[in-house]
Amino acid sequence: MGPIVAATGVAATVVAAMGVAALTVSLASCALYFEDSADDSVRDPDLPEPQPVPFPLPPDAAPPPPPPCKVALDPSNAQENIALSDDNLVAMTEADSSQDTVFATDGRREGRYYFEVYIEELGQRDRFTAVGIGTGVGGNALEIAPGIVGSGCSVQSGVSYCMGQGNENTALYMQPGSVVGVALDAGVEQVFFHIDGNWLEGRDPYRGDEGMWLGPLPENSLWLPALTVSRGDRLRANFAGPFAFFPPLDYEPYGGSAQCDEEPEVQCRGAFDPRISHPGLEFAQDLSIVSGNDRIVSGTAYADVAHYGGAWYFEIAVIFHQSPHMGVGIGLGFELEAPPGNLGPGCSLYPGYVSCDSRRVFVEAPDWSMGDLIGVAVDFDKSEIFFNHNGDWIDGREPGYWDPNTGEPVEQTAGFTLADNGFRDTYFAGVTVGAGDLALANFTGPFNNLVPPGFAAYAGFCQP
């Protein structure tokens, strides 16, 4: 596949700074399409149309059935102390017990699938809470997490297990509110785990890395999602989506929503929303890119997602920067001619300073140039916002990091104060551009920078 090229108008070619392919954007029509860089041969019109060749199957084999519409936790394949919610998606324990496992209703032998588990409550905070992929085979399959004995893998706080081997050096830590993502490549017996967007052992399916080996699949068995809980735990499985984090490329929702009669309603796309943005701005066809023009001094483009609570992270790539009006931040969605926080509640980072709630905060902040990356971490529960420029946190205000020695989250300094007012439920991510400015938004991930502990993708739950 060749570069993206502009259909018409003035074109601006961008050599990607984040390891992506060359990008060409039409500033007049903002129409994007793909152009195949390979030479196309002209087929003789007199030749017959090519016919598809069927994939040979063994005479005694049948194609696997399509994934079901609804996958849940299976009460018939659960340890006796397991308690499930009415919809069989939340797992708890009824007694003072630990390491009780429940498997999902449906397994996989082929294909690539993704699901998430939300840590709603975490009781004992030791190493007994786990999320994994197993087979359900063996007398102790319901007593311990997958991978501790036999085929399978699981991730716990501070340790992971595969095929009886534990790894305590590169595991991440769960906490209440964490999201555990699982990407299963069943055909090659591999699995990837992330906790709050950070891939375990640095194995990232977005980069094409190899996953953790599950081991050999026993005869007549399937790979099954599994949750292991202890006293005080409450884990919620999400097999069908929408998800908090965007699934890796070519990975389908484990619940098989594509096969359902009714598609889930798309409430957001995780992109700019022209309906609440300055009318003079121009957008790419997929609404991920915004540009200014000579007809306006400046204008703000807002995301199609608003938040009133939680901790969220997003990134903006500065493709071109020429005007003095460019800013990135969080606002109420009505400052259409200025960056959020410049005229009212909200905060924005400019080249050289920060503006919050109609006042400038002069801090040491670098100028911007082509290829720069601006990261924004906003914690609405604490009314704080943090900015980074190419990975360096502005004014030394850092929301936190993972301690490499203990694996525990470490909080740093307080962020810039975000006004606590009656309009908090309408705070939107916003990007302001002027003439000659061009910005690419990433509200859903994956991100260039490591997501701070406790933060999630700003619009990771949206459907593109």
C-alpha positions as a printed Julia matrix, in Angstrom:
464×3 Matrix{Float64}:
   0.0     0.0     0.0
   1.38    3.37   -0.95
   1.05    6.73    0.78
  -2.19    8.54    1.38
  -2.58   11.25   -1.27
  -4.83   14.25   -1.76
  -7.61   14.11   -4.32
  -7.59   17.83   -5.16
  -6.38   21.17   -3.89
  -3.14   22.3    -2.26
  -1.32   19.23   -0.95
   1.08   19.08    1.97
   3.21   15.98    2.35
   4.2    14.96    5.85
   6.98   12.57    6.71
   5.58   10.91    9.81
   7.46   11.4    13.04
   5.77    8.54   14.86
   6.73    5.65   12.65
   3.7     5.91   10.39
   3.73    6.05    6.6
   4.09    9.25    4.61
   0.91   11.31    4.74
  -0.43   13.74    2.16
  -3.38   15.95    3.04
  -5.54   18.08    0.81
  -6.17   21.42    2.48
  -8.86   22.41   -0.02
 -11.04   19.34   -0.17
  -9.57   17.42    2.76
 -10.36   14.22    0.85
  -8.13   11.27    1.64
  -7.75    8.04   -0.23
  -5.19    5.26   -0.65
  -3.06    4.89   -3.76
  -1.38    1.59   -4.54
   2.31    2.25   -5.23
   2.76   -0.99   -7.17
   2.58   -0.96  -10.97
  -0.77   -2.3   -12.12
  -0.63   -4.68  -15.09
  -3.37   -4.48  -17.69
  -5.28   -7.75  -18.01
  -6.16   -9.03  -21.49
  -9.95   -8.41  -21.82
 -10.29  -11.61  -23.83
  -9.1   -13.74  -20.93
 -11.81  -15.24  -18.68
 -12.41  -13.76  -15.28
 -10.24  -15.43  -12.59
 -12.16  -17.77  -10.31
 -11.48  -18.14   -6.58
  -9.76  -21.35   -5.57
 -11.48  -23.01   -2.59
  -9.27  -23.63    0.43
  -8.8   -27.4     0.76
 -10.17  -28.9     3.98
  -9.46  -32.4     5.25
 -12.31  -34.75    4.29
 -13.35  -35.19    7.93
 -13.1   -31.5     8.86
 -15.76  -28.81    8.79
 -15.33  -25.04    8.89
 -15.52  -23.67   12.44
 -18.88  -22.13   13.33
 -19.08  -18.33   13.5
 -18.61  -16.78   16.95
 -21.86  -16.39   18.88
 -23.46  -13.02   19.42
 -23.28  -13.14   23.19
 -20.43  -14.61   25.2
 -20.6   -14.58   29.0
 -19.1   -16.3    32.01
 -20.21  -19.91   32.38
 -21.74  -20.83   35.77
 -21.44  -24.5    34.83
 -17.67  -24.13   34.42
 -16.89  -22.23   37.62
 -15.45  -23.03   41.02
 -18.19  -23.58   43.59
 -17.41  -20.38   45.51
 -17.86  -18.19   42.4
 -20.86  -15.83   42.37
 -21.95  -14.28   39.07
 -24.16  -11.3    38.3
 -27.54  -11.77   36.63
 -26.02  -11.17   33.18
 -23.12  -13.56   33.94
 -20.53  -10.89   33.19
 -19.37  -10.01   36.73
 -17.43  -12.51   38.86
 -17.16  -12.41   42.68
 -16.71  -14.91   45.52
 -19.37  -15.84   48.06
 -16.98  -17.01   50.76
 -13.64  -16.18   52.37
 -11.88  -17.87   49.5
  -9.06  -17.21   47.06
  -8.05  -18.21   43.55
 -11.48  -19.31   42.36
 -11.73  -19.47   38.57
 -14.6   -19.17   36.11
 -14.32  -19.74   32.35
 -16.27  -18.17   29.49
 -19.12  -19.92   27.73
 -17.4   -20.14   24.34
 -13.86  -21.03   23.29
 -11.72  -20.49   20.23
  -9.32  -22.61   18.2
  -8.64  -20.21   15.34
  -8.78  -16.47   14.76
  -7.74  -13.29   16.52
  -9.96  -11.88   19.26
  -9.87   -9.14   21.87
 -11.75   -8.61   25.13
 -11.36   -6.57   28.31
 -11.85   -7.12   32.02
 -12.58   -4.19   34.34
 -11.25   -4.4    37.9
 -14.22   -2.86   39.68
 -13.07   -3.92   43.16
  -9.82   -5.46   44.37
  -9.94   -7.16   47.75
  -6.86   -8.88   49.09
  -4.46   -6.98   46.79
  -2.05   -9.89   46.75
  -1.34  -11.99   43.7
  -4.49  -14.07   43.56
  -6.58  -11.94   41.2
  -5.94  -12.96   37.6
  -7.16  -12.62   34.01
  -6.11  -15.21   31.49
  -6.64  -17.72   28.74
  -6.87  -21.41   29.6
  -8.42  -24.69   28.51
 -10.51  -25.68   31.52
  -8.84  -29.09   31.34
  -7.45  -30.69   34.51
  -8.63  -31.41   38.02
  -7.31  -28.13   39.41
  -8.37  -25.87   36.53
 -10.99  -24.13   38.71
  -8.73  -23.74   41.74
  -5.89  -21.72   40.22
  -5.37  -19.25   37.4
  -4.55  -20.51   33.89
  -0.88  -21.08   33.13
   0.23  -21.9    36.66
  -0.11  -25.57   35.72
  -0.57  -26.78   32.16
  -1.34  -24.88   28.98
  -2.51  -21.29   29.26
  -1.38  -17.86   30.44
  -2.6   -15.37   33.02
  -1.6   -11.96   34.28
  -1.79  -11.03   37.95
  -0.52   -8.08   39.97
   3.24   -8.19   39.72
   3.54  -11.58   38.06
   2.46  -13.48   34.95
   2.29  -17.22   34.33
   2.52  -19.29   31.17
   2.89  -23.06   31.06
   3.88  -23.19   34.74
   6.57  -20.52   34.41
   6.23  -17.3    36.39
   7.76  -13.96   35.39
   8.01  -11.32   38.12
  10.33   -8.89   36.37
   8.18   -7.23   33.73
   4.61   -7.64   35.0
   2.39   -4.64   35.68
   0.14   -3.99   38.64
  -3.65   -3.93   38.84
  -5.62   -1.5    40.95
  -9.32   -0.7    41.33
 -10.41    0.91   38.09
  -7.79   -0.82   35.98
  -8.63   -2.24   32.57
  -7.0    -5.52   31.57
  -6.98   -6.11   27.82
  -6.48   -9.55   26.29
  -5.6   -10.12   22.62
  -5.78  -13.82   21.68
  -4.2   -15.16   18.5
  -5.67  -18.63   18.84
  -4.27  -20.09   15.63
  -0.65  -19.67   16.73
  -1.34  -20.27   20.45
  -0.26  -16.78   21.54
  -1.77  -14.14   23.81
  -1.02  -10.5    24.66
  -2.04   -8.72   27.86
  -2.14   -5.04   28.72
  -3.02   -3.26   31.94
  -4.38    0.26   31.35
  -2.85    0.28   27.87
   0.65   -0.86   28.88
   1.48   -4.13   27.14
   2.92   -6.86   29.35
   6.62   -7.61   28.82
   6.64   -4.98   26.07
   4.92   -7.43   23.71
   2.85   -5.14   21.54
   0.58   -6.65   18.86
   0.39   -3.24   17.13
   4.09   -3.64   16.25
   3.72   -7.24   15.17
   5.56   -8.61   18.23
   5.3   -12.26   19.21
   2.88  -12.92   22.02
   3.24  -15.11   25.08
   3.04  -18.79   24.16
   0.01  -20.5    25.63
   1.44  -23.96   25.13
  -0.05  -26.85   23.19
  -3.83  -27.01   22.96
  -5.03  -30.37   24.35
  -6.99  -32.58   22.01
 -10.69  -31.72   21.7
 -10.13  -28.5    23.69
 -10.61  -24.8    23.06
  -8.93  -21.68   24.39
 -11.26  -20.08   26.96
 -11.12  -16.68   28.67
 -10.83  -17.09   32.44
 -11.21  -14.85   35.51
  -9.7   -15.79   38.86
 -11.05  -13.93   41.9
 -10.54  -13.88   45.65
 -12.39  -12.42   48.62
 -13.36   -8.81   47.97
 -12.73   -8.91   44.21
 -15.27   -7.83   41.61
 -14.29   -8.3    37.97
 -16.46   -7.4    34.97
 -15.88   -9.04   31.58
 -16.53   -7.2    28.33
 -16.44   -9.6    25.39
 -18.45   -7.67   22.78
 -17.34   -4.02   23.16
 -17.31   -1.11   22.83
 -13.97   -1.2    24.64
 -11.97    1.24   26.74
  -8.96    0.66   24.47
  -8.97    0.16   20.73
  -8.42   -3.5    19.73
  -5.24   -4.28   17.79
  -5.48   -4.4    14.01
  -7.25   -7.53   12.7
  -8.52   -8.52   16.16
 -12.3    -8.92   16.44
 -14.41   -8.54   19.58
 -14.38  -11.9    21.32
 -18.15  -11.78   21.59
 -18.52  -11.74   17.82
 -20.75   -8.67   17.59
 -20.29   -8.64   13.79
 -22.41  -11.78   13.58
 -25.28  -10.35   15.61
 -28.56   -9.37   14.0
 -28.43   -5.93   15.6
 -25.23   -3.94   15.46
 -24.39   -1.92   18.59
 -25.23    1.76   18.27
 -22.23    3.92   17.45
 -22.33    6.81   19.89
 -18.9     8.27   19.17
 -16.01    7.79   16.77
 -13.15    9.19   18.83
 -12.49   12.01   16.35
 -13.24   15.69   15.83
 -16.89   16.77   15.7
 -17.46   19.53   13.11
 -20.9    20.24   14.63
 -19.33   21.78   17.75
 -16.19   23.14   16.05
 -15.42   26.47   14.4
 -17.25   26.61   11.05
 -14.19   27.88    9.17
 -12.01   24.83    9.85
 -11.24   22.03    7.42
 -11.19   18.34    8.35
  -9.91   15.14    6.82
 -12.52   12.65    5.71
 -12.08   10.48    8.83
 -12.2    13.64   11.04
  -8.83   12.87   12.66
  -7.02   15.85   11.07
  -7.91   19.53   11.34
  -6.36   22.46    9.48
  -6.68   26.22    9.54
  -6.81   28.5     6.52
  -6.42   32.13    5.48
 -10.11   32.86    6.01
  -9.91   32.7     9.83
  -7.49   33.96   12.45
  -7.96   30.87   14.59
 -10.58   28.26   15.32
 -11.04   25.37   17.73
 -12.02   21.81   16.86
 -13.55   19.74   19.66
 -13.74   15.97   20.06
 -17.02   14.1    19.85
 -16.6    12.88   23.44
 -17.18   14.77   26.7
 -16.19   13.66   30.21
 -17.28   14.67   33.68
 -15.18   12.22   35.71
 -12.3     9.79   35.47
  -8.72   10.22   34.28
  -8.04   10.36   30.54
  -5.12   10.75   28.14
  -4.8    11.8    24.48
  -2.13   13.02   22.07
  -2.0    15.61   19.29
   0.65   15.52   16.56
   1.74   18.93   15.21
   2.0    18.28   11.49
   2.43   21.95   10.52
   2.74   25.0    12.78
   2.88   28.53   11.43
   0.39   30.69   13.34
   0.82   32.01   16.93
  -2.65   30.76   17.89
  -2.17   27.01   18.07
  -3.2    25.38   21.36
  -4.21   22.01   22.78
  -6.37   21.46   25.86
  -9.71   20.82   27.57
 -12.68   23.19   27.44
 -16.44   23.54   27.55
 -16.97   23.44   23.81
 -18.0    27.06   23.24
 -14.63   28.8    22.73
 -14.66   28.39   18.97
 -12.21   31.2    18.17
  -9.66   30.66   20.93
  -7.99   27.7    22.67
  -9.93   26.22   25.59
  -9.31   28.08   28.83
  -8.29   31.31   27.13
 -11.69   32.96   27.54
 -13.42   30.75   30.1
 -13.17   27.52   32.09
 -10.61   25.04   30.81
  -6.86   24.75   30.19
  -4.65   24.75   27.1
  -0.97   24.46   26.32
   0.41   27.05   23.92
   3.95   27.26   22.57
   5.65   28.89   25.55
   2.93   29.0    28.2
  -0.26   27.51   29.66
  -3.65   29.24   29.81
  -6.21   28.15   32.43
  -9.56   29.71   33.23
  -8.95   33.01   31.38
  -5.5    33.58   32.89
  -2.05   32.86   31.56
   0.33   30.73   33.58
   3.82   31.55   32.4
   5.92   28.42   32.73
   8.92   27.08   30.9
   7.37   25.54   27.8
   9.16   25.07   24.48
   8.05   26.35   21.12
   6.48   23.86   18.73
   7.69   22.69   15.37
   6.68   20.2    12.69
   6.53   16.64   14.03
   6.12   17.57   17.7
   3.82   15.51   19.88
   1.64   17.07   22.6
   0.26   14.75   25.3
  -2.6    15.72   27.63
  -3.54   13.87   30.83
  -6.64   15.19   32.59
  -7.97   13.91   35.92
 -11.5    15.24   36.34
 -11.91   13.66   39.78
  -8.95   15.74   41.05
  -9.61   18.73   38.73
  -6.03   18.56   37.43
  -4.52   18.61   33.96
  -0.99   17.8    32.77
   0.75   18.51   29.47
   3.82   16.99   27.88
   5.87   18.03   24.87
   7.63   15.19   23.08
   7.43   13.13   26.28
   8.7    15.85   28.68
   6.1    17.01   31.2
   5.59   20.78   31.2
   6.78   22.67   34.31
   7.87   19.36   35.87
   4.22   18.51   36.6
   3.92   14.77   36.02
   0.78   12.73   36.77
   2.81    9.69   37.8
   4.77    6.72   36.55
   5.32    3.04   37.25
   8.16    2.39   39.71
  10.5    -0.03   37.89
  11.6    -1.61   41.19
   8.27   -2.23   42.88
   5.82   -2.03   39.98
   3.67    0.31   42.07
   2.26    3.54   40.64
   4.1     6.63   41.91
   2.39   10.01   41.93
   4.44   13.05   41.17
   3.51   16.71   41.51
   0.07   18.32   41.29
  -1.07   19.36   37.85
  -2.51   22.62   36.61
  -5.87   23.3    38.25
  -8.95   22.78   36.11
 -11.9    24.83   37.26
 -14.57   22.9    39.16
 -17.79   24.45   37.94
 -21.36   23.61   37.06
 -20.43   22.75   33.48
 -17.92   19.96   34.22
 -20.01   17.42   32.37
 -19.44   19.31   29.11
 -15.63   19.34   29.08
 -14.28   18.39   25.66
 -10.79   17.84   24.29
  -9.99   20.67   21.88
  -7.33   21.74   19.38
  -7.0    25.31   18.1
  -5.36   26.02   14.74
  -4.74   29.1    12.63
  -3.62   29.73    9.09
  -0.89   27.27    8.14
  -1.53   24.93   11.1
  -2.33   21.24   10.71
  -2.9    18.81   13.6
  -3.57   15.07   13.86
  -5.6    13.89   16.87
  -5.21   10.55   18.63
  -8.02   10.17   21.15
  -8.21    6.37   21.09
  -4.63    5.05   21.18
  -2.24    3.33   20.83
  -0.08    6.23   21.97
   3.54    7.19   21.47
   4.08    7.91   25.16
   3.4     5.57   28.06
  -0.06    6.22   29.5
   0.27    7.37   33.14
  -1.01    5.01   35.88
  -4.74    5.27   36.39
  -5.37    7.02   33.05
  -7.16    5.53   30.04
  -7.53    6.5    26.39
  -9.75    9.59   26.14
 -12.06    7.93   23.62
 -10.84    4.34   23.67
 -14.4     3.07   24.09
 -15.59    4.65   20.83
 -16.18    2.77   17.61
 -14.35    4.07   14.54
